[in-house]
Amino acid sequence: MKNQNLFFKLTLIAILLFSFFLYLYKNTEFPPSLFSDEVDINYQAFIFNNRNTDYFGNKFPIHFHSFVDWQPSFFIYSVALIQKIVGHSDVSIRISSAIFGTLTILFFCLIIKELINNSVWSIIGGFLLSITPWLFHFSRVGFAATNMLFLTLSGIYFWIKFIKTNKNKNLYLSLICFSLLTYSYSTAKLHLVFIFLSIFIIWFKTIIKIPIKTKFIAIFLIILISLPIIVDTIKGRAGYRFSYINIFTDPTVSKTVDYLRYEDSIMVFGQQIGLKPMLISKINHNKISQWSETFIKNYFSAFSTEFLFLKGDCNLRQGVQTAGNLLYLDLFFIIIGISSIFVKKTPNHKFYLFFLFSLIFAPIPFSITRDSPSPHATRLILMLPFLSLFSILGIKQIFKITKSKIFISLILFIYLLCFGRFLHQYYFHYPNNSARDWHFGMKEAVLTAINSDYQQKYFANYPESFTPFFLNYSEYLPSDKNISPTESFTSIDTSSFSGIKTESNYYLGHINWSNLFKDLPQNSLFVVPKQDLIIINNSLNDYNQNNSNKINFIEVSKINQKYREQQEFYLITFKNEK
């Protein structure tokens, strides 16, 4: 027994080290750059470490106020902690995801160990989860997905321990992890409702038997941890983003319903003025039917083979599009694994039912959103551990039938081949295809501009905003420690420029080139996307043709093209002819 425990601990450590290296290796180069949301989070963490506020000046925020949203705080605070250790850099945000991805594997292994009571299957499960494209990708990017996975699995693990040991400390730890989940990701709050619902349905009798004192402490812990979220919800911050992406606030639904009812009337009465909708039209076309259609379409798309096994998310920031979120073999083993829990009941049957319910409920938060044209890998990532668990059960079932270690070794080898193909796509083709989506070139443009000697520097905030990139890479802090970065900005709205100006003469906004040359700012540098050069040249030619005072166009620098699909940026200036 001691040798088995030692084997388990040593191999678990090896798997975790392997996973952490896998997720950390060149993760600031692949994906090729920090996306604007990552940059924003990195800057929020930097500001917090220096001012204990977000960049809008909110002290110790529960939700960090960004330019377009209120962001949950758990991941940002973790990045701030990492910055205390490694400093403020691109690594600080992506290493946070790598840590949470590795911890996800840890608790996944522990859950399998509790359910199957076999160290080998636990390690195999952890290994296969570590090479799953879904977890691999999100453990390398600075999104809040992996911290949501970690908190979910840790909460489930301690709940399993509580059911098996009846020790209150495990119940409290489980509830603490679940309560912290509300701070991790916007849709996690809705996920938590379904997790608690599943637990209540399956272990109703066990919950009823919990002593009153234990229940009181448990409820107190939930309220204590969740109270700040409740306060922010009342203030309208906790559900700020969800309030405008859910299907129930879609402003086009009413128009769609009216049009469909009108089409029905035309089919019966022909083209007439003042047609009223028929009863059958009202029954078939209404807001509820429209919401239901969107919900059902979204829900079943989450289980599509294209999303799970073939192409993944159509958004290049959330997948490579040449590989699915899971590996091919998982399709067969997931089906076998789910089927196996109904063939023969085991002492852990309730736990397997819980995982099945959790898998069924997992797509619901995504299904009631309307801002994604395809399945959304981040919002659906809580499907991953449940799918992976059933995949392991499927492999175990095959082994139970064949009793062949060679056959299992062959399966693992095929998994490695599939993962190797994915890695090739990820490191050789994905950067070229996704560089523009990851905003490659904006960091380089900002750093080049910062290191130049021009008195004034203008950033054209289109097609993407330079503002978070400038703030992050310049490590912008107002000279007055009593004001926030946003309070130090000066708003400008003139005929030639509309946007903001910082204390250090940086301008970020929209440039009206046709009017700029009428009052050209001297000794100024302009950072612009390549497509603006045609507009600039045309505006400059028009000006020079109609004015005796001629202006010269000078290309100061160009951000070299590294990837095929990247956005190209130019640093330019203008001078009056003598």
C-alpha positions, 0 to 999 in steps of 0.5 A: 500500500505504501509503495502504491501511494508513493508511486501515485504521488511521484507519478502525479508530480511528474504529470503536473510538472509535464503539464506545467512545462507544456503550458508554459513553454513559449506561451508568450509566442504561441499564441503570437501576442497578448489579445487586448483583453489579456493586456487589459487584465495585465494592466489592471493587475499592475495598477492594483499592485501600485494603487490597490485600485482598478484603473477607474480608481475603485478600491479593492474591487470585487469587479474590476471596471474596464473600458467596456465591462466589469470583470470578475476579480479572481483571475485579476488578483491571481495575476497581481500576485504572480506579478509580485513574483515575476514582475509585470510582463506578458509572462505574468498573465499567461503563467497564471493560466498555466498554474490554474490549468495544472491545478485543474489536472491535479484535482481531476486526478484526485477525483478519478482516484476517489471514484475508481480507487486506482492510481494508474487510471488516475494518472492516465486520466490526468495525462489525457486531460493535459494533452486535450487541445481545449485545456492545452490552449486555455492554459496558455492564454490569459483568459479566466477559463482555467481558474473557473475549471480549477475552482469547479473541480476542487469544489467537486473533489471536496464534495466527494470527500464529504460524501465518502467521509462525512467530515465537515471540513470537506463540506466547508472546503467544497462550499468555499471553492464553489462560492469563490467560483462566482468571482471567476467568470461571468457565466460561472454564477449560472453554472453554480446554480446547476451544480447545486441543483444537481447535488440537491437532486442526487443527495437530497437525503444526505443533505436533509440529515446534515446536522443543523449546526453544520448547515448553519455554518455552511450557509454562513460561509456561503453568505460571507463569501458571496456577500460582496458579489450580492452587493455588486449585483445590486449595483448592476456590476456582477451581471453587467455583461450578461445583461446585454448578451443574453437572448432575452434582451435581443432588440431584434426579436420583436421585429423578427416576430412581426415580420414572420407574422406578416409573412403568414398573413401575406400567404393567406390574404395576399399583399394588403394594407393593415393586415392583422396577425392570425391566431395561428401566427401568434401561436407559432411566432412570438418572443418565447418561440424565438428565444426557444429556437435560439436556445435549442440551436445553441444548446445542441451546437455545443455537442456537435462533432464539428465543435468538439472533435473537428474544428472547435470554435470559429473564433481564432482566439479560442481554437485553431480551427484545424482541430477540435477541442477534444481528440478524435478517439474521445468521441468513441470512449465518451459514448462507451463511458456514458453507456457504461454507467447505466449497464451496471450500478456501482457504489459510485453510481450517484457520482457518475450521475452527478457528472452526467447531470453536470454535462447536460447542464453545462451548455445552458449558460452559453445557450442563453447568450446571443453574441457568438455565431458558433459554440463558444469554447470559453463559456462551454469549457466546463463541459471538458472535465465531465467529457474527459471523465466519461472518456476515461471510463470508456477506456477503462471499460474497453480494458475490462473487456479485453484485459490487454495492456498492449491494447491500452498502450496502443490507444495511448500511443494513438492519443499521442499521435493525434496530439502531435498533429495538433501541436504541429498545427498549433506551432506552425500554422496557427500563428500565421492564421491567427496573428491579426486576431491576437492583435500581433504588432500593436505591442511592438508599435507601442514600444517603438513609439514610446522609445522615439524622441517625438514631442507628441505621439498619436495612436489611431484607435482603429480598427482596434484600440491602442489604449490598453496596449499603451497603458500596459506596455508604458506602465502608465501611472499618473503623477498624482497618486490620488487620482486614477489613470482614467481621471488623468486623461483629458478628453479632446474633440476637435475637427482633426482629433477626437479621443484622449490625451495623457499627461505625457502628451500621448494621444489615443483616438480617431484622427481626421486626416483631411483636417489634420494638415490644416493645423499640423502638430509639429514634432509629432509621431503618428502610429497608424494601420497600413490601410490608413496610408491610402487615406493619408496620402489622398488627404495630403495630396489634396492639401498640397494641391490647394495650399502653398505651404507644402507638407512632406510625408515621412515614414519613420518606422514599420513594424516588420511582418512576421506572420501572414495574417498580421495587421501591419502598422506604420510610424509616420510623421509630417514636416512643412517644407521650408 
